[in-house]
Amino acid sequence: MKRRGLSLQAIVVVCAGVGCDPAEAIEAREEADAVDVEEVDAWADEARPATSAWVSLGGKVNEPAAATYQDGRLTVFGRGTDGAVWQIWQTSLVEEGWSGWVSLGGAVTSGVTVAPEKDGRLVVLARGLDGALWALEQAAVNGPWGAWRSLGGQIVGTPVAERNQDGRVSVLARGLDGGLWHVRQTAPNGSWGAWQPLGGIVTPELAVGQDRDGRLAVFVRGPDGLLRTIRQEAGSDQWTDWSSLGPGGAVGKPAVARDKAGRLVVFVRARDAALWTIRQEGERFGPWVSLGADVGDPVAIANFDGRLEVLARGRDGALWDIRQPKYNPNRWTGWEQLGGAVIGTPTAALGWDGRVAAFVRGPDGALWTIAQDSPGCCW
């Protein structure tokens, strides 16, 4: 008996051209992608780590978002059952202890986005009950929080945020008109400007990254299933026109990370349920490559040495991982099951010791975490 699913090796299927449809490209490889059920199950049992590798951090939060304090301690935010934003953080760089959950107040209706300001303070951003964007900034680096304030606008879904080359934080979100909207700080660590439309017709699932020359690039999925991008113009606050990256049949929320060479690499699910990736090549992107598997929306992160790592919920409900075995943009390991029971999309952050930590919402509603055994290696 065979099925298509989480295979032992990353399946490399190249799909070039704007009109490329991954579902069609992978159809010819159907038999090659099919994996014996007994083989997959035996491998999954062998690959599953001891349950002690997973640690419950308690709480009851939705759509967790991980970040790193300036001093290297990890912290996680989430929307609580009461609609407020809740936070938990590492209490020490020496011992792996965590604080209890603390309410930061607010009344939000979206997931939480976190971005570092130029001076190292974190800013938390989310959609409020009134549909506007609300922000909460630390009053001091690694310290307490100020008061919530409205940044206006009318947005749909969870916003995304990234720091510009000059240190100003930019926030992007889908507006009520279906287009992409943008608001940014007027100066590093400073106040916020007015909302600006960037056009397009986008779904609420967005991703943003900063390439090696400091320009921001936003990646969105259109209603037609094509992935599109818009980028900042070099040396200015202006933005380019929209361009299509394909592929036909993209679904879910894309993820983006910057590799060791400073190139942006994008990951997105397609209609065939496989994870596909495309990377920056100068001013262009391409071609598309399938990494196989049958996973949910991914999170992508760079290891301490620049190698990329991708984590996603598998069809079996566990957390799965694929990474570059060494820095080679054309090579990926096979998918590895990390165990656990995942609800929704995972989040991840790089700690002070160089290890990546993943955080997921479990079936009990609590936050669960697992970390690499050593920097860049093994879970």
C-alpha positions as CSV (number, residue, x, y, z in Angstrom):
1,M,0.0,0.0,0.0
2,K,1.3,3.4,-0.9
3,R,0.3,7.0,-0.2
4,R,1.6,10.4,-1.0
5,G,2.8,12.1,2.2
6,L,5.8,12.9,4.3
7,S,8.6,11.3,2.4
8,L,12.0,10.3,3.7
9,Q,13.9,12.7,1.4
10,A,13.1,16.2,0.2
11,I,11.6,15.8,-3.3
12,V,13.3,18.2,-5.7
13,V,11.0,19.2,-8.5
14,V,11.9,22.3,-10.4
15,C,9.0,24.4,-11.7
16,A,10.1,27.4,-13.8
17,G,8.1,30.1,-15.3
18,V,5.3,32.4,-14.1
19,G,2.6,30.1,-15.3
20,C,4.0,27.1,-13.7
21,D,1.6,25.0,-11.7
22,P,3.2,22.8,-9.0
23,A,0.3,20.4,-9.0
24,E,1.0,19.7,-12.7
25,A,4.7,19.6,-12.3
26,I,4.6,17.1,-9.5
27,E,2.0,14.9,-11.2
28,A,4.6,13.2,-13.3
29,R,6.5,12.3,-10.1
30,E,3.5,10.8,-8.4
31,E,4.9,7.3,-8.2
32,A,8.3,8.6,-7.1
33,D,6.7,10.6,-4.4
34,A,4.5,7.7,-3.1
35,V,5.9,6.2,0.0
36,D,5.2,2.9,1.5
37,V,2.9,3.3,4.6
38,E,4.8,0.8,6.7
39,E,8.1,2.5,5.8
40,V,6.8,6.0,6.8
41,D,5.3,4.7,10.0
42,A,8.4,2.9,11.0
43,W,10.5,5.9,10.3
44,A,8.2,8.2,12.2
45,D,8.3,6.0,15.2
46,E,12.1,5.9,15.1
47,A,12.4,9.6,14.5
48,R,10.0,10.7,17.2
49,P,12.0,12.1,20.1
50,A,11.4,11.3,23.8
51,T,8.3,13.1,25.1
52,S,10.6,14.8,27.6
53,A,12.0,16.9,24.8
54,W,8.8,18.8,24.7
55,V,8.1,21.2,27.6
56,S,4.7,22.8,28.4
57,L,4.8,26.5,29.3
58,G,1.1,26.4,30.2
59,G,-1.3,29.3,29.4
60,K,-4.2,29.4,27.0
61,V,-3.1,31.4,24.0
62,N,-3.9,31.5,20.2
63,E,-1.5,32.2,17.4
64,P,1.7,32.5,19.4
65,A,4.6,34.7,18.2
66,A,8.1,34.3,19.4
67,A,10.8,37.0,19.7
68,T,14.2,37.6,21.3
69,Y,15.0,40.3,23.8
70,Q,18.1,42.4,23.1
71,D,19.9,40.4,25.8
72,G,19.2,37.1,24.0
73,R,16.3,35.8,26.2
74,L,13.4,34.3,24.3
75,T,9.9,35.5,24.8
76,V,6.5,34.5,23.4
77,F,3.3,36.5,23.0
78,G,-0.2,35.3,22.2
79,R,-3.8,36.3,22.2
80,G,-5.5,34.9,25.3
81,T,-9.1,33.6,25.6
82,D,-10.0,37.0,27.2
83,G,-8.9,38.9,24.0
84,A,-5.9,40.4,25.8
85,V,-2.2,39.9,24.8
86,W,-0.3,37.6,27.1
87,Q,3.5,37.2,27.4
88,I,5.9,34.7,28.9
89,W,9.7,35.0,28.8
90,Q,13.0,33.3,29.9
91,T,14.0,34.6,33.3
92,S,17.7,33.9,32.9
93,L,20.5,33.2,30.3
94,V,22.1,30.7,32.7
95,E,19.1,28.5,33.6
96,E,16.3,27.5,31.3
97,G,13.5,28.9,33.5
98,W,10.5,30.7,32.3
99,S,8.3,33.3,34.0
100,G,4.6,32.8,34.5
101,W,2.2,34.2,32.0
102,V,1.6,37.9,32.3
103,S,-1.3,39.9,30.7
104,L,-0.2,43.0,28.7
105,G,-3.8,44.1,28.4
106,G,-5.3,45.3,25.2
107,A,-8.3,43.9,23.3
108,V,-7.2,42.3,20.0
109,T,-8.9,40.3,17.3
110,S,-5.9,39.0,15.4
111,G,-2.6,37.3,15.9
112,V,0.3,39.2,17.4
113,T,3.3,40.5,15.5
114,V,6.5,41.5,17.2
115,A,9.3,43.6,15.8
116,P,12.5,45.1,17.4
117,E,13.1,48.8,17.3
118,K,16.5,50.3,16.5
119,D,17.4,50.7,20.2
120,G,16.5,47.1,21.0
121,R,13.0,47.7,22.5
122,L,10.3,45.4,21.2
123,V,7.0,46.6,19.8
124,V,3.9,44.4,19.8
125,L,1.3,45.0,17.1
126,A,-2.2,43.6,16.6
127,R,-5.7,44.4,15.2
128,G,-8.0,45.9,17.8
129,L,-11.7,45.5,18.4
130,D,-12.3,48.7,16.3
131,G,-10.4,47.2,13.3
132,A,-7.5,49.6,13.7
133,L,-3.8,48.7,14.3
134,W,-2.8,48.9,17.9
135,A,0.8,49.0,19.2
136,L,2.5,48.4,22.6
137,E,6.2,49.3,23.0
138,Q,8.6,48.5,25.8
139,A,9.4,51.5,27.9
140,A,13.0,50.4,28.2
141,V,15.3,47.8,26.6
142,N,14.6,44.4,28.1
143,G,12.2,46.1,30.5
144,P,8.6,46.9,31.2
145,W,5.9,48.0,28.8
146,G,4.3,51.3,28.1
147,A,0.6,51.9,27.2
148,W,-1.4,50.6,24.2
149,R,-2.0,53.2,21.5
150,S,-3.9,53.2,18.3
151,L,-2.1,53.6,15.0
152,G,-5.3,54.0,13.1
153,G,-6.2,52.4,9.8
154,Q,-8.7,49.6,9.2
155,I,-7.1,46.2,8.6
156,V,-8.0,42.6,8.1
157,G,-6.1,39.7,9.6
158,T,-2.8,39.7,11.4
159,P,-0.3,42.4,10.4
160,V,3.4,41.8,9.6
161,A,6.3,44.0,10.6
162,E,10.0,44.4,9.8
163,R,12.7,47.0,10.6
164,N,13.9,49.1,7.7
165,Q,17.6,49.6,6.9
166,D,17.6,52.9,8.9
167,G,15.9,51.3,11.9
168,R,12.4,52.4,11.4
169,V,9.7,49.7,11.9
170,S,7.3,49.2,9.0
171,V,3.9,47.5,9.4
172,L,1.9,46.0,6.5
173,A,-1.6,44.6,6.5
174,R,-4.6,44.0,4.2
175,G,-7.1,46.8,4.2
176,L,-10.9,46.7,4.0
177,D,-10.5,47.4,0.2
178,G,-8.6,44.2,-0.3
179,G,-5.4,46.0,-1.0
180,L,-2.1,46.2,0.9
181,W,-1.6,49.1,3.3
182,H,1.6,50.3,5.0
183,V,2.5,52.4,8.0
184,R,5.9,53.2,9.4
185,Q,7.7,55.1,12.0
186,T,8.7,58.6,11.0
187,A,12.1,58.2,12.7
188,P,13.9,55.3,14.4
189,N,12.3,54.6,17.8
190,G,10.0,57.5,17.1
191,S,6.3,58.3,16.3
192,W,4.3,56.8,13.5
193,G,3.3,58.3,10.2
194,A,0.1,58.0,8.2
195,W,-1.2,54.9,6.4
196,Q,-0.3,54.6,2.7
197,P,-1.9,52.3,0.1
198,L,0.3,49.9,-1.9
199,G,-2.4,48.6,-4.1
200,G,-2.9,45.0,-5.2
201,I,-5.6,42.5,-4.3
202,V,-4.3,40.3,-1.5
203,T,-5.5,37.8,1.0
204,P,-4.7,38.5,4.7
205,E,-1.8,36.0,4.8
206,L,1.3,38.1,4.3
207,A,5.1,37.7,4.8
208,V,7.8,40.4,4.9
209,G,11.6,40.2,4.8
210,Q,14.6,42.4,4.5
211,D,17.1,41.6,1.8
212,R,20.9,42.1,2.0
213,D,20.8,45.7,0.8
214,G,18.2,46.6,3.5
215,R,15.1,46.8,1.3
216,L,11.9,45.3,2.5
217,A,10.0,42.9,0.3
218,V,6.4,41.8,0.9
219,F,5.0,38.5,-0.3
220,V,1.2,37.9,-0.6
221,R,-1.1,35.4,-2.1
222,G,-3.7,36.7,-4.4
223,P,-7.3,35.4,-4.8
224,D,-6.1,33.6,-7.9
225,G,-3.5,31.5,-6.0
226,L,-0.5,33.3,-7.4
227,L,2.2,34.6,-5.1
228,R,3.1,38.2,-5.7
229,T,5.7,40.6,-4.3
230,I,6.3,44.3,-3.9
231,R,9.6,45.7,-2.8
232,Q,11.1,49.0,-1.7
233,E,13.0,51.0,-4.2
234,A,16.7,51.2,-3.5
235,G,17.6,54.2,-1.4
236,S,14.1,55.5,-1.0
237,D,10.8,55.1,0.7
238,Q,9.1,54.4,-2.5
239,W,7.9,50.9,-3.6
240,T,8.2,49.0,-6.9
241,D,5.2,47.8,-8.9
242,W,3.7,44.5,-8.1
243,S,5.2,41.4,-9.8
244,S,4.0,37.8,-9.9
245,L,6.2,35.0,-8.8
246,G,3.7,32.2,-9.5
247,P,3.2,29.4,-8.8
248,G,-0.4,28.6,-9.7
249,G,-2.3,27.0,-6.8
250,A,-0.5,28.5,-3.8
251,V,-2.5,28.1,-0.6
252,G,-2.1,29.3,3.0
253,K,0.4,31.8,4.4
254,P,3.9,32.2,2.9
255,A,7.0,32.3,5.0
256,V,10.3,34.1,4.2
257,A,13.8,34.1,5.6
258,R,17.2,35.5,4.6
259,D,19.9,33.0,3.9
260,K,23.6,33.2,4.6
261,A,24.2,35.0,1.2
262,G,21.6,37.6,2.1
263,R,19.1,36.3,-0.4
264,L,15.4,36.1,0.5
265,V,13.9,32.6,0.3
266,V,10.2,32.1,0.3
267,F,8.2,29.0,1.2
268,V,4.5,28.3,0.5
269,R,2.2,25.4,0.3
270,A,0.6,24.5,-3.0
271,R,-2.5,22.6,-4.1
272,D,-0.6,19.3,-4.0
273,A,-0.1,19.9,-0.2
274,A,3.7,20.0,-0.7
275,L,5.9,22.8,0.4
276,W,7.5,24.8,-2.4
277,T,10.3,27.3,-2.3
278,I,11.7,30.0,-4.4
279,R,14.8,32.2,-3.8
280,Q,16.1,35.6,-4.8
281,E,18.5,35.6,-7.7
282,G,19.7,39.2,-8.0
283,E,16.6,41.3,-8.8
284,R,14.6,38.3,-9.7
285,F,13.2,35.1,-8.1
286,G,13.2,31.6,-9.3
287,P,12.8,28.8,-10.2
288,W,10.3,27.1,-7.9
289,V,11.5,23.9,-6.2
290,S,9.3,21.4,-4.4
291,L,10.4,20.1,-1.0
292,G,7.7,17.5,-0.8
293,A,5.8,16.5,2.3
294,D,2.2,17.2,3.3
295,V,2.3,20.0,5.8
296,G,0.5,23.1,7.1
297,D,1.7,26.7,6.9
298,P,5.4,26.9,7.5
299,V,7.7,29.1,9.7
300,A,11.2,29.7,8.3
301,I,14.2,30.8,10.3
302,A,18.0,31.1,9.8
303,N,20.3,29.1,12.1
304,F,23.2,30.9,13.8
305,D,25.4,29.9,10.8
306,G,23.0,31.1,8.2
307,R,21.5,27.7,7.2
308,L,17.8,27.8,6.8
309,E,15.3,25.7,8.8
310,V,11.6,25.2,8.1
311,L,9.1,23.9,10.6
312,A,5.4,23.0,10.0
313,R,2.6,20.9,11.3
314,G,2.4,17.6,9.5
315,R,-0.8,15.7,8.4
316,D,-0.3,13.5,11.5
317,G,-0.5,16.6,13.8
318,A,3.1,16.4,14.8
319,L,5.8,19.1,14.2
320,W,8.0,18.4,11.2
321,D,11.4,19.9,10.2
322,I,13.5,20.3,7.1
323,R,16.8,22.2,6.9
324,Q,19.8,22.9,4.8
325,P,22.5,20.3,5.9
326,K,25.3,22.7,5.1
327,Y,25.2,26.0,3.4
328,N,24.2,25.0,-0.1
329,P,21.0,26.7,-1.4
330,N,20.3,23.6,-3.6
331,R,20.4,21.0,-0.8
332,W,17.9,20.1,1.9
333,T,17.7,17.2,4.3
334,G,14.8,14.9,4.5
335,W,11.8,15.8,6.6
336,E,12.2,14.9,10.3
337,Q,9.4,14.4,12.7
338,L,9.9,16.2,16.0
339,G,6.8,14.7,17.7
340,G,4.4,16.8,19.7
341,A,0.8,17.7,18.9
342,V,0.4,21.0,17.1
343,I,-2.6,23.2,16.6
344,G,-2.1,25.9,13.9
345,T,1.1,27.3,12.7
346,P,4.3,27.1,14.8
347,T,6.6,30.0,15.7
348,A,10.3,29.9,16.3
349,A,13.2,32.2,17.5
350,L,16.9,32.0,17.8
351,G,18.2,32.1,21.4
352,W,21.3,33.6,22.9
353,D,23.1,30.3,22.8
354,G,22.6,29.8,19.0
355,R,19.9,27.2,19.3
356,V,16.5,27.5,17.5
357,A,13.5,27.0,19.8
358,A,10.1,26.2,18.4
359,F,6.8,27.0,20.1
360,V,3.3,25.5,19.3
361,R,-0.2,25.6,20.7
362,G,-1.1,22.2,21.9
363,P,-4.6,20.5,21.9
364,D,-4.9,21.5,25.6
365,G,-4.6,25.2,24.5
366,A,-1.2,25.5,26.3
367,L,2.0,26.7,24.8
368,W,4.6,23.9,24.2
369,T,8.2,24.3,23.2
370,I,11.1,22.2,22.0
371,A,14.7,23.4,21.2
372,Q,17.7,22.2,19.3
373,D,20.2,20.1,21.3
374,S,23.0,22.2,20.1
375,P,23.4,25.3,17.8
376,G,22.1,24.4,14.3
377,C,21.8,20.7,15.0
378,C,19.4,18.0,16.2
379,W,16.2,18.2,18.2
